[in-house]
């Protein structure tokens, strides 16, 4: 699989190794981007701090959009390897944030919702990062590890 297909396509399957390599690279790149933006914001004069923060946030968002796309593409291909639809990403990526936000809004009783969101995140980590894909071909293409 070519690098552009790995990073930008939502078709096909990938095994755990390319998933983890891309994920670790994205985490490292995100840390570098945050470092660059916060270093740039810190180098502005005191009078322009608000503008510097706004500009830094804008640049961070612009630079982060491709990383979001890559993350979704790689996770989709991992789900395909597990013979699951990409719709599972709504559960794995969306629901924990919704549950955590609802839990914070409720207060003390919302801890259960926050814990449920954490449990879903752990499930997603196991599903995407640790479980082997379906052996042999499935509806999303042949096994990336071979027969």
Secondary structure by P-SEA (a helix, b strand, c coil): cccccccccccccccaaaaaaaaaaaaaaaaaaaaaaaaaaaaccccaaaaaaaaaaaaaaaaaaaaaaaaaaaaaaaaaaaccccccccccccaaaaaaaaaaaacccaaaaaaaaaaaaaaaaaacccccccccccccccccccc
